[in-house]
Amino acid sequence: MISHISGDIAYCGDGFVVIDFNGFGYQINVTAPTLAELRDSKEKIKLYTHLHVREDALTLYGFKTPGELEMFKQLISVTRIGPQIALNILSQIKTGDLAAAIIQEDEKVLKGISGVGPKNAKRLILELRDRMKKHMNNFVPTRTSNINYDAASALVSLGFAQREARDAVEAVSQGMKQPTVQALIKAALLKLKEK
């Protein structure tokens, strides 16, 4: 089993990076935020990996933190959630936010992730809720407060993407001394209109 790979980035493709390690190039599928971060990196990098084995392929998936890797493993243990869907989910929502949505049984947040319909949202909650409660400390907690989380959830229910909503709420909350959910939603909507 390959638990991590360190090396130089040889190439960044669509959804993957190739890491040069001792003359070998390892193609590793990564999340969209990780890929965006690695495109600009000139230093050696380290990715925690999961080797997915099928009859016709061996595929490596890489993550910046052990918490992301653990969440990926939890996701692929869910019925009908394969590695590509799991990677897509982690491209759109932070691990702490995902764990919180599952624990709080927040189907709106889960359905706001593209590729996760009502059935998969229910499945994620049903199969992972108790495990998330036990292992919540494995996932890097986000700095998002409950007020920020509620505001971002409201924006998701209005049709905005999870990551877009969360980023807008986090950006506007920094300038507020005592934010309320309503104030955050209003300010975030104005920020999202600017785009």
Contacts in CASP RR format, 6 or more apart in sequence:
PFRMAT RR
TARGET T0000
AUTHOR 0000-0000-0000
METHOD contacts of the structure
MODEL  1
MISHISGDIAYCGDGFVVIDFNGFGYQINVTAPTLAELRDSKEKIKLYTH
LHVREDALTLYGFKTPGELEMFKQLISVTRIGPQIALNILSQIKTGDLAA
AIIQEDEKVLKGISGVGPKNAKRLILELRDRMKKHMNNFVPTRTSNINYD
AASALVSLGFAQREARDAVEAVSQGMKQPTVQALIKAALLKLKEK
1 51 0 8 1.000
2 49 0 8 1.000
2 51 0 8 1.000
2 60 0 8 1.000
3 48 0 8 1.000
3 49 0 8 1.000
4 46 0 8 1.000
4 47 0 8 1.000
4 48 0 8 1.000
4 49 0 8 1.000
5 19 0 8 1.000
5 21 0 8 1.000
5 26 0 8 1.000
5 28 0 8 1.000
5 46 0 8 1.000
5 47 0 8 1.000
5 49 0 8 1.000
5 60 0 8 1.000
6 19 0 8 1.000
6 21 0 8 1.000
6 44 0 8 1.000
6 45 0 8 1.000
6 46 0 8 1.000
6 47 0 8 1.000
7 19 0 8 1.000
7 20 0 8 1.000
7 21 0 8 1.000
7 44 0 8 1.000
7 45 0 8 1.000
7 46 0 8 1.000
8 19 0 8 1.000
8 20 0 8 1.000
8 44 0 8 1.000
8 45 0 8 1.000
9 17 0 8 1.000
9 18 0 8 1.000
9 19 0 8 1.000
9 20 0 8 1.000
9 38 0 8 1.000
9 41 0 8 1.000
9 45 0 8 1.000
10 18 0 8 1.000
10 19 0 8 1.000
10 20 0 8 1.000
10 25 0 8 1.000
11 17 0 8 1.000
11 18 0 8 1.000
12 18 0 8 1.000
12 35 0 8 1.000
12 38 0 8 1.000
12 39 0 8 1.000
13 35 0 8 1.000
15 29 0 8 1.000
15 30 0 8 1.000
15 32 0 8 1.000
15 35 0 8 1.000
16 27 0 8 1.000
16 28 0 8 1.000
16 29 0 8 1.000
16 30 0 8 1.000
16 35 0 8 1.000
17 27 0 8 1.000
17 28 0 8 1.000
17 30 0 8 1.000
17 35 0 8 1.000
17 38 0 8 1.000
17 47 0 8 1.000
18 25 0 8 1.000
18 26 0 8 1.000
18 27 0 8 1.000
18 28 0 8 1.000
19 25 0 8 1.000
19 26 0 8 1.000
19 28 0 8 1.000
19 45 0 8 1.000
19 47 0 8 1.000
26 60 0 8 1.000
27 60 0 8 1.000
28 47 0 8 1.000
28 49 0 8 1.000
28 60 0 8 1.000
28 61 0 8 1.000
28 62 0 8 1.000
29 59 0 8 1.000
29 60 0 8 1.000
29 61 0 8 1.000
29 62 0 8 1.000
29 83 0 8 1.000
29 87 0 8 1.000
30 38 0 8 1.000
30 47 0 8 1.000
30 61 0 8 1.000
30 62 0 8 1.000
30 63 0 8 1.000
30 87 0 8 1.000
31 63 0 8 1.000
31 68 0 8 1.000
31 87 0 8 1.000
31 90 0 8 1.000
31 91 0 8 1.000
32 91 0 8 1.000
32 92 0 8 1.000
33 91 0 8 1.000
33 163 0 8 1.000
34 47 0 8 1.000
34 62 0 8 1.000
34 63 0 8 1.000
34 64 0 8 1.000
37 64 0 8 1.000
38 45 0 8 1.000
47 62 0 8 1.000
47 63 0 8 1.000
47 64 0 8 1.000
48 62 0 8 1.000
48 63 0 8 1.000
48 64 0 8 1.000
48 65 0 8 1.000
48 66 0 8 1.000
48 68 0 8 1.000
48 69 0 8 1.000
49 60 0 8 1.000
49 61 0 8 1.000
49 62 0 8 1.000
49 63 0 8 1.000
49 69 0 8 1.000
50 60 0 8 1.000
50 61 0 8 1.000
50 62 0 8 1.000
50 63 0 8 1.000
50 69 0 8 1.000
50 72 0 8 1.000
50 73 0 8 1.000
50 83 0 8 1.000
51 58 0 8 1.000
51 59 0 8 1.000
51 60 0 8 1.000
52 58 0 8 1.000
52 59 0 8 1.000
52 60 0 8 1.000
52 61 0 8 1.000
52 76 0 8 1.000
52 83 0 8 1.000
59 83 0 8 1.000
61 72 0 8 1.000
61 83 0 8 1.000
61 87 0 8 1.000
62 69 0 8 1.000
63 69 0 8 1.000
63 72 0 8 1.000
63 90 0 8 1.000
65 140 0 8 1.000
66 138 0 8 1.000
67 95 0 8 1.000
67 138 0 8 1.000
67 139 0 8 1.000
67 140 0 8 1.000
68 90 0 8 1.000
68 95 0 8 1.000
68 140 0 8 1.000
70 135 0 8 1.000
70 138 0 8 1.000
70 139 0 8 1.000
71 90 0 8 1.000
71 95 0 8 1.000
71 98 0 8 1.000
71 99 0 8 1.000
71 139 0 8 1.000
72 83 0 8 1.000
72 86 0 8 1.000
72 87 0 8 1.000
72 90 0 8 1.000
74 128 0 8 1.000
74 131 0 8 1.000
74 132 0 8 1.000
74 135 0 8 1.000
75 81 0 8 1.000
75 82 0 8 1.000
75 85 0 8 1.000
75 86 0 8 1.000
75 89 0 8 1.000
75 90 0 8 1.000
75 124 0 8 1.000
75 128 0 8 1.000
76 82 0 8 1.000
76 83 0 8 1.000
76 86 0 8 1.000
77 127 0 8 1.000
78 120 0 8 1.000
78 123 0 8 1.000
78 124 0 8 1.000
78 127 0 8 1.000
78 128 0 8 1.000
79 123 0 8 1.000
79 127 0 8 1.000
80 119 0 8 1.000
80 120 0 8 1.000
80 123 0 8 1.000
81 89 0 8 1.000
81 120 0 8 1.000
81 123 0 8 1.000
81 124 0 8 1.000
85 115 0 8 1.000
85 116 0 8 1.000
85 120 0 8 1.000
88 113 0 8 1.000
88 114 0 8 1.000
88 115 0 8 1.000
89 98 0 8 1.000
89 113 0 8 1.000
89 115 0 8 1.000
89 116 0 8 1.000
90 98 0 8 1.000
92 113 0 8 1.000
92 114 0 8 1.000
92 161 0 8 1.000
92 162 0 8 1.000
92 163 0 8 1.000
93 101 0 8 1.000
93 109 0 8 1.000
93 113 0 8 1.000
93 162 0 8 1.000
93 163 0 8 1.000
93 166 0 8 1.000
94 140 0 8 1.000
94 142 0 8 1.000
94 166 0 8 1.000
95 139 0 8 1.000
95 140 0 8 1.000
96 139 0 8 1.000
96 140 0 8 1.000
96 141 0 8 1.000
96 142 0 8 1.000
97 109 0 8 1.000
97 142 0 8 1.000
97 144 0 8 1.000
97 149 0 8 1.000
97 152 0 8 1.000
97 162 0 8 1.000
97 166 0 8 1.000
98 139 0 8 1.000
99 132 0 8 1.000
99 136 0 8 1.000
99 139 0 8 1.000
100 106 0 8 1.000
100 149 0 8 1.000
101 109 0 8 1.000
101 110 0 8 1.000
102 110 0 8 1.000
102 124 0 8 1.000
102 125 0 8 1.000
102 128 0 8 1.000
102 129 0 8 1.000
102 132 0 8 1.000
103 129 0 8 1.000
103 132 0 8 1.000
103 133 0 8 1.000
103 136 0 8 1.000
105 125 0 8 1.000
105 129 0 8 1.000
106 153 0 8 1.000
107 118 0 8 1.000
107 121 0 8 1.000
107 122 0 8 1.000
107 125 0 8 1.000
108 153 0 8 1.000
108 156 0 8 1.000
108 157 0 8 1.000
109 152 0 8 1.000
109 153 0 8 1.000
109 156 0 8 1.000
109 162 0 8 1.000
110 116 0 8 1.000
110 117 0 8 1.000
110 120 0 8 1.000
110 121 0 8 1.000
110 124 0 8 1.000
110 125 0 8 1.000
111 117 0 8 1.000
111 118 0 8 1.000
111 121 0 8 1.000
112 156 0 8 1.000
112 159 0 8 1.000
112 161 0 8 1.000
112 162 0 8 1.000
113 162 0 8 1.000
114 161 0 8 1.000
116 124 0 8 1.000
132 139 0 8 1.000
143 170 0 8 1.000
144 152 0 8 1.000
144 166 0 8 1.000
144 169 0 8 1.000
144 170 0 8 1.000
145 173 0 8 1.000
147 173 0 8 1.000
147 179 0 8 1.000
147 180 0 8 1.000
147 181 0 8 1.000
147 184 0 8 1.000
148 166 0 8 1.000
148 169 0 8 1.000
148 170 0 8 1.000
148 173 0 8 1.000
148 179 0 8 1.000
148 184 0 8 1.000
150 181 0 8 1.000
151 169 0 8 1.000
151 173 0 8 1.000
151 181 0 8 1.000
151 184 0 8 1.000
151 185 0 8 1.000
151 188 0 8 1.000
152 162 0 8 1.000
152 165 0 8 1.000
152 166 0 8 1.000
152 168 0 8 1.000
152 169 0 8 1.000
152 188 0 8 1.000
153 165 0 8 1.000
154 181 0 8 1.000
154 185 0 8 1.000
155 165 0 8 1.000
155 168 0 8 1.000
155 169 0 8 1.000
155 185 0 8 1.000
155 188 0 8 1.000
155 189 0 8 1.000
155 192 0 8 1.000
156 162 0 8 1.000
156 165 0 8 1.000
160 168 0 8 1.000
160 192 0 8 1.000
164 192 0 8 1.000
165 188 0 8 1.000
165 192 0 8 1.000
168 188 0 8 1.000
168 191 0 8 1.000
168 192 0 8 1.000
169 184 0 8 1.000
169 185 0 8 1.000
169 188 0 8 1.000
171 188 0 8 1.000
171 191 0 8 1.000
172 184 0 8 1.000
172 187 0 8 1.000
172 188 0 8 1.000
172 191 0 8 1.000
173 179 0 8 1.000
173 184 0 8 1.000
176 183 0 8 1.000
176 184 0 8 1.000
176 187 0 8 1.000
END
